Amino acid sequence: RPTRVRHPLPPVPARAKELFEQALKANTPNRARSYLDAIADLDPANAAIAPMRERLANVFLDQAEAKAGQGMRADAERALGSARELSPNNARIAEVEQKVQATAATPATPPSGG
């Protein structure tokens, strides 16, 4: 019986981290979050999770500020909520929340970002 040569697959958390980085570069934070969740599920002790959460929270905060600046309050609130879930103690949350609250309410657009 011939022996099969097995090519090792990259560990799932490592591959998910690569995909996380790609999703951030593509400005699809919701997709990046799904990869972050996969890493946290498979390897909860992974030291990269906390800094990845902070980076992603800041992407959502940037998005919230941008949406608030465009008058899209519902979208801004959604992005702010995502940031708060990822990093409840993020120093930028209060500042961004004030900007969002100052935005006049407008109809929401469909979610973007994967």
Beta strands, then each sheet from edge to edge (+ up, - down):
end
